[in-house]
Amino acid sequence: MAEVLRTGKVRTESKLTSTSGRQFGWRKRMSDNVAYALLVYTGLQIFVTIHALRDTGSTALPMFALIVLVAGIIPVCRRFERRWEEIGDDAAHDLSLKPAFRRDQMVLWILAVGLPFILTALFKGLLALA
């Protein structure tokens, strides 16, 4: 029995399918989330770091830190993506994995949005001590 959800997708048994018949998988969804989270993280990190640069006279150290922080988040995000890439084809569309997907999605976005502010506050604290 098929059930049309508010999102325009159709639930058939344990698979999630669009009304056009195309299947939506957890692998693709996590990959999309990782890509957007990296964009948000990088944008926020640049924005927050630029504001921190105005408060200090030095530009080399914060710019280097910015490069390291952006490069450092990529392996973390890749770990989220790899976990979902490794699931089998049947599991990639299994609705019983939704809670695990939502948990990973939530952690990913908390990191992407929160980490730039936490790291900038940490650097500003270290600069204040020096």
Secondary structure, DSSP 8 states (H G I E B T S, - for coil): -EEE-TTSEEEETTEEEETTS-B--HHHHHHHHHHHHHHHHHHHHHHHHHHHHHHSS--HHHHHHHHHHHHHHHHHHHHHHHHHHTS-TTGGG-GGGHHHHHHHHHHHHHHHHHHHHHHHHHHHHHHHH-
